[in-house]
Amino acid sequence: MSFKTLDAEDFVVSADAVQSTAWSTDAPTLTNFFTSSVQKAGSSGAYYLSVYQTSSEAAGATVQFDIAYGNVKGSGSAYFNSGFPQLTPASTTYGQYRTMILEDENTNFSYGDGTNLISPDDFWVLSIDRARYKENIFPGTLNIILSGSGGEINLTDNSNDVLSQTFLGSSKVYQLVSGSNGSSYDSNGFVAGSGSYGLVFPELGTILLNPDAINQSIGVIPNRTADLNNGTNQITLFNSIKLGSSFTLNSQETITSDYVFVRARNSEFNYSTNPSFISGSTGELVDQTFINNPQVYMTTVGMYNNSNELLAVAKLSRPLLKDFTKESLVRVKLDF
């Protein structure tokens, strides 16, 4: 075994973006949507509706995303206590996302960019199941068709239309617009008087939908009645998605690799410390021709710290012959 200190130029760091499908069907587009009557009737059903790629009772059924409804005034769901009509699952949901994204309990969500921002009292939210994406959802791959009494509309993020990245709180955000593959169909993909169709937060796996814009386009609107049965508005959006029969989304992650270049020059690593290389009694080389013309094979590269502790091992795909007439360069790749 021989040691060599690595120099700074022997290290190179590289980052590569890797894309994959988000849905458990391994297809980029989800076309079938199912709910669970057990989940809907359970305690969580007051807050969100889980959507599956197949019947929830079938083998392999897994949650793809959840649908929730938030209303800052508490309308659109049942009272926790009739003495406090502003406190409902809808108000809880609104407050949860406001705290998580806006990081300010006194600010409401607005749709659109520039100076003409629209701030309705409510939203629908699509929360992509965390197991469905890796680091974030991939901007430009979002395409969802909503269908209602007024027709259909294809929605996407506007990641290809913006020149600079914007944030809400500390979260990266795109506008949800009428278009496809990250580009709007017209100048901005907004609805006059209602702003954009929503907000897309790729790093949170969250999509907020603006009910006013959706209603103006296809006639799908939540029921904002006070003390409404829980889950009513989640079903409204679910039916619109199911009729549209197309939800495309991909996942993305950045894999950082550390490349280490291990160089064996012609004068280095030509002798082995393997006991079979020398005579046990005299300490001489077993084969005298190895004195001036050694023949050894490199099979393993070990990475050590300054305390001589082994941190990583790289195995060569095949033994590499080394002698005084040869130099070798081994590239070790560490992914993290």
Summary of the structure (lengths in Angstrom):
residues: 336
radius of gyration: 29.8
end to end distance: 27.5
largest distance: 98.1
contacts: 1016
relative contact order: 0.17
helix: 17%
strand: 38%
